[in-house]
Amino acid sequence: MTQSSSAAAGQLDEFASAQLRARRMLRIRNLLLGIGFPVFLLLAWEIAANFELIDKRFFPSPSTIFASIVKFLSTQAGQNLVYGHMEATLKRIGIGFGIGATSGVIIGVIMGLHGPTRAALAPTLYAIFPMPKIAIYPLMIVIFGLGDASSSALVTLGVFFMTCINTFSGVRYINPIFHDVANAFRFPPFVRWLQVFVPAAMPAIITGLRLGLGQALVLVISAEFVSADTGVGRFIWDSWQVLDIARMFMGLAIVLIFAGTAAFIGNLAETRLIPWHRR
């Protein structure tokens, strides 16, 4: 009996070790694929530019762009210019995302749990949501004027709709068993909201926040093209107007860094706040 139990335990340990190795190999494979594909694209671009398969005036090789970026950032004036534009963009994103996400989550939860509020707001929200938010930007300029206020207001609007609708859907369609448990234990309304319904809807809320962060980046760059004097969008547009293509690609690289950072923050939030959902 003891020998059979030991053999079974050994088999279980061996199976667990095999599963752990398989998961580790899967993570390594995914990491290599995630790094390898962008590297492949850059190599293809480099080869195409060197063999003049593409117009090098508008698509210089990555090595040429990198050398130009290093030269530009080697001066204090270049560093100050880039950091100033990045700071302006991040400030607008931070203000707009903070206000839009907070109000979107709160109103989304209220709509999901309170019938009259849902009946009053849902038709209007769903009617306005498909409208391109950049189309409303002239109205934002009329209300808030040129500058940071109108750009932040546009970001706030886009983030609000994304987070509010996702939060509302997550709360509205959570498993009915959560309502049954709250009713069975007679939880007070405040406890139901904060300790039952909101955690149950957290995957949808996190998804809304991630989408809202991406929306914030799109809208702030678009707004900076139109009316701002500073920001990464203005940096890209000014570079294009003087046909400084290498500097324009540096602005695009900064946008990619922002987008990658946003994706990393979203994955980290999902891992920390809803680990059961990832599993």
C-alpha atoms as one frame of an Amber mdcrd trajectory, in Angstrom:
protein
   0.000   0.000   0.000   2.815   2.340   0.918   4.767   1.491  -2.225   1.744
   2.094  -4.453   1.084   5.447  -2.738   4.713   6.468  -3.194   4.588   5.454
  -6.851   1.407   7.461  -7.375   2.936  10.469  -5.651   6.028  10.155  -7.830
   3.903  10.027 -10.957   1.998  13.109  -9.861   5.255  14.975  -9.216   6.586
  13.948 -12.601   3.366  15.055 -14.284   3.457  18.415 -12.484   7.096  18.914
 -13.515   6.245  18.091 -17.121   3.376  20.582 -17.070   5.642  23.254 -15.596
   8.271  22.647 -18.287   5.606  22.784 -20.996   4.288  26.117 -19.702   7.832
  27.498 -19.487   8.592  26.435 -23.045   5.322  27.985 -24.211   6.215  31.308
 -22.584   9.685  31.231 -24.170   8.214  30.425 -27.577   5.679  33.247 -27.339
   8.392  35.670 -26.219  10.637  34.731 -29.136   7.771  35.065 -31.605   6.756
  38.422 -30.136  10.320  39.745 -30.491  11.162  37.956 -33.721   8.314  39.263
 -35.863   9.095  43.002 -35.371  12.791  42.241 -35.947  11.857  40.449 -39.174
   9.837  43.456 -40.332  12.728  45.823 -39.592  15.169  43.591 -41.486  12.797
  43.420 -44.457  12.467  47.208 -44.379  16.271  47.611 -44.208  16.807  45.285
 -47.168  14.064  46.936 -49.220  15.541  50.391 -48.590  19.119  49.334 -49.346
  18.104  47.695 -52.625  15.904  50.708 -53.479  12.735  48.642 -53.617  11.008
  51.504 -51.769  11.406  55.275 -52.020  14.176  56.150 -49.537  13.064  59.784
 -49.479   9.920  58.800 -47.589  10.982  55.430 -46.200  14.655  55.650 -45.233
  16.202  52.517 -43.823  15.818  51.828 -40.080  19.588  52.182 -39.636  19.475
  55.650 -41.195  16.534  56.652 -39.014  18.277  55.337 -35.905  21.468  57.265
 -36.728  19.442  60.452 -37.235  17.631  59.946 -33.934  20.899  59.426 -32.069
  22.360  62.561 -33.651  19.254  64.593 -32.833  19.119  63.423 -29.220  22.838
  63.934 -28.699  22.227  67.677 -28.325  20.659  69.236 -25.263  18.253  71.247
 -27.411  16.994  68.092 -29.113  16.503  66.312 -25.797  14.625  69.253 -24.305
  12.387  69.490 -27.381  11.454  65.794 -27.325  10.970  65.657 -23.549   8.800
  68.766 -23.649   6.514  67.276 -26.294   6.322  63.951 -24.431   5.498  65.696
 -21.164   2.686  67.674 -22.798   1.130  64.550 -24.324   1.389  62.534 -21.112
  -0.173  65.384 -19.145  -3.200  65.503 -21.443  -3.571  61.722 -21.371  -3.270
  61.628 -17.575  -5.911  64.299 -16.995  -8.330  63.002 -19.615  -7.951  59.340
 -18.691  -8.233  60.002 -14.967 -11.478  61.959 -15.264 -12.982  59.806 -18.029
 -12.152  56.454 -16.440 -13.345  57.436 -12.974 -16.646  58.872 -14.167 -17.133
  56.037 -16.667 -16.713  53.294 -14.074 -18.960  55.027 -11.524 -21.776  55.765
 -13.968 -21.421  52.324 -15.568 -21.860  50.613 -12.192 -24.868  52.788 -11.338
 -26.462  52.069 -14.706 -25.904  48.343 -14.276 -27.529  48.214 -10.834 -30.163
  50.958 -10.958 -32.995  50.521 -13.439 -34.224  54.153 -13.726 -30.696  55.448
 -14.342 -30.176  52.756 -16.951 -33.441  53.629 -18.696 -32.564  57.329 -18.716
 -28.925  57.169 -19.869 -28.475  53.998 -21.929 -30.279  55.151 -25.135 -28.317
  58.402 -25.254 -24.984  56.719 -24.546 -25.473  54.048 -27.180 -26.613  56.664
 -29.702 -23.556  58.892 -29.208 -20.979  56.120 -28.777 -20.511  55.249 -32.513
 -19.855  58.900 -33.416 -16.131  59.540 -34.092 -15.008  61.554 -31.094 -12.612
  63.642 -33.171 -15.696  64.966 -35.017 -16.755  66.612 -31.742 -13.380  68.288
 -31.284 -14.410  71.608 -32.910 -17.189  71.831 -30.331 -14.645  71.167 -27.580
 -12.518  74.026 -28.916 -15.544  76.339 -28.887 -16.334  75.400 -25.271 -12.834
  75.128 -23.770 -10.729  77.134 -26.213  -7.448  76.179 -27.819  -4.886  74.416
 -25.662  -4.723  71.654 -23.110  -8.299  72.007 -21.852  -9.960  71.089 -25.143
  -7.523  68.204 -25.800  -8.027  66.791 -22.316 -11.800  67.161 -22.684 -11.715
  65.167 -25.930  -9.695  62.418 -24.255 -12.076  62.441 -21.296 -15.050  61.982
 -23.607 -13.519  59.066 -25.488 -12.336  57.277 -22.347 -15.665  57.832 -20.610
 -17.701  56.095 -23.304 -15.306  53.162 -23.538 -15.124  52.512 -19.799 -18.770
  53.312 -19.067 -20.227  50.931 -21.650 -17.853  48.093 -20.750 -18.510  48.580
 -17.038 -22.255  48.724 -17.601 -22.198  45.505 -19.634 -20.038  43.743 -17.056
 -22.276  44.702 -14.135 -25.528  44.179 -16.005 -24.724  40.666 -17.154 -22.852
  39.174 -14.207 -23.834  35.667 -13.170 -27.266  35.737 -11.431 -25.847  33.605
  -8.646 -24.102  36.688  -7.264 -27.465  38.407  -6.845 -28.854  35.283  -5.172
 -25.950  35.148  -2.713 -26.316  38.853  -1.866 -30.045  38.408  -1.294 -29.597
  35.222   0.749 -27.125  36.867   3.124 -29.036  40.162   3.100 -26.013  42.284
   2.346 -26.556  46.042   2.613 -26.631  47.811  -0.777 -23.201  49.403  -0.321
 -21.634  46.040   0.535 -23.332  44.413  -2.448 -21.906  46.993  -4.799 -18.324
  47.089  -3.552 -17.779  43.498  -2.425 -19.994  41.457  -4.751 -21.069  43.123
  -7.974 -18.025  45.251  -8.795 -15.500  42.409  -8.234 -17.698  40.103 -10.337
 -17.677  42.659 -13.163 -13.960  43.444 -12.801 -12.866  41.623 -16.010 -15.175
  43.817 -18.077 -14.083  46.930 -16.159 -10.385  46.178 -16.766 -11.124  45.595
 -20.450 -12.854  48.974 -20.622  -9.912  50.676 -18.937  -7.447  49.066 -21.344
  -9.498  50.079 -24.363  -9.955  53.546 -22.894  -6.202  53.984 -22.502  -5.689
  53.112 -26.154  -8.505  55.471 -27.119  -6.868  58.226 -25.074  -3.619  57.881
 -27.019  -5.401  57.953 -30.392  -7.465  61.018 -29.499  -4.678  63.061 -27.944
  -2.387  62.558 -30.951  -5.256  63.472 -33.286  -6.047  66.604 -31.270  -2.393
  67.663 -31.241  -2.326  67.452 -35.025  -5.108  70.017 -35.197  -4.654  72.687
 -32.570  -1.856  72.110 -30.050   1.489  73.890 -30.036   3.153  71.080 -28.097
   2.830  67.311 -27.870   4.026  64.287 -29.805   1.300  64.757 -32.406   2.483
  68.319 -33.077   6.083  67.045 -33.221   5.122  64.482 -35.899   3.111  67.024
 -37.895   5.815  69.696 -37.806   8.410  67.130 -38.907   6.247  66.094 -41.834
   5.637  69.688 -42.935   9.372  70.298 -43.324   9.890  66.774 -44.745  12.187
  65.770 -41.902  11.197  62.120 -42.343  13.673  60.717 -39.821  12.349  63.022
 -37.104   8.787  62.117 -38.078   9.593  58.441 -37.601  11.107  59.294 -34.221
   7.728  60.750 -33.227   6.008  57.602 -34.452   8.468  55.527 -32.412   7.544
  57.553 -29.324   3.867  56.816 -29.988   4.723  53.103 -30.258   6.543  53.294
 -26.932   3.500  54.923 -25.341   1.243  52.239 -26.834   3.504  49.422 -25.651
   3.644  50.927 -22.164  -0.149  51.195 -22.112  -0.458  47.528 -23.131   2.030
  46.528 -20.420   0.127  48.503 -17.779  -3.116  46.860 -18.897  -1.624  43.369
 -18.684  -0.136  44.145 -15.275  -3.479  45.438 -13.979  -5.215  42.330 -15.282
  -2.633  40.076 -13.647  -2.807  41.828 -10.275  -6.520  42.608 -10.038  -8.143
  39.589 -11.732  -5.582  36.759 -11.705  -8.339  34.135 -11.832  -9.575  35.572
 -15.143  -6.172  35.135 -16.847  -5.999  31.533 -15.711
